Amino acid sequence: MAKATKIDKEIGQKIEFHRLLKRRSRKWLGDKIERSYHQVQNYEYGKNRVSASTLLAIAEVLKTPIANFFPNKNDK
């Protein structure tokens, strides 16, 4: 398995940001995307990479455009 990168960490931070914006717990998000609380935590801390299909599921559950999870050139 490939090691998580800086971009993976940034995506994780954005997942956490949007989850908290919706006032939802890691357990709630995990239940919705069929992952454990711990796996969601690993995504948010950038310890594990998020697959494209999982990121799409997270975006749909949080009702947030998937583009919001990717770093943009203004995030430097």
C-alpha positions, -999 to 999 in steps of 0.1 A, spaced: 0 0 0 13 34 -9 22 58 19 -1 88 24 11 120 9 8 157 18 -23 159 -6 -39 129 12 -35 148 45 -50 180 30 -80 159 17 -84 144 51 -84 178 68 -111 189 44 -132 158 51 -130 167 88 -138 203 81 -169 195 61 -180 168 86 -177 193 115 -195 220 94 -225 196 92 -221 189 130 -217 151 124 -196 126 142 -170 103 127 -193 74 137 -222 89 118 -200 94 87 -185 59 90 -220 44 92 -231 63 61 -202 52 40 -199 17 55 -166 23 72 -156 22 109 -151 53 130 -114 45 131 -112 43 93 -128 78 91 -103 90 116 -74 76 96 -88 94 65 -90 126 84 -55 124 98 -41 115 64 -29 81 77 -48 63 49 -56 73 14 -92 78 4 -103 60 -28 -121 80 -54 -153 60 -48 -151 66 -10 -145 103 -15 -175 105 -38 -196 87 -12 -183 112 15 -192 141 -7 -227 128 -14 -234 121 23 -221 155 34 -239 171 5 -207 189 -6 -193 191 -41 -164 166 -44 -141 195 -57 -143 210 -22 -120 182 -9 -92 189 -33 -65 214 -26 -66 244 -49 -38 268 -59 -49 293 -33 -44 268 -4 -6 271 -5 
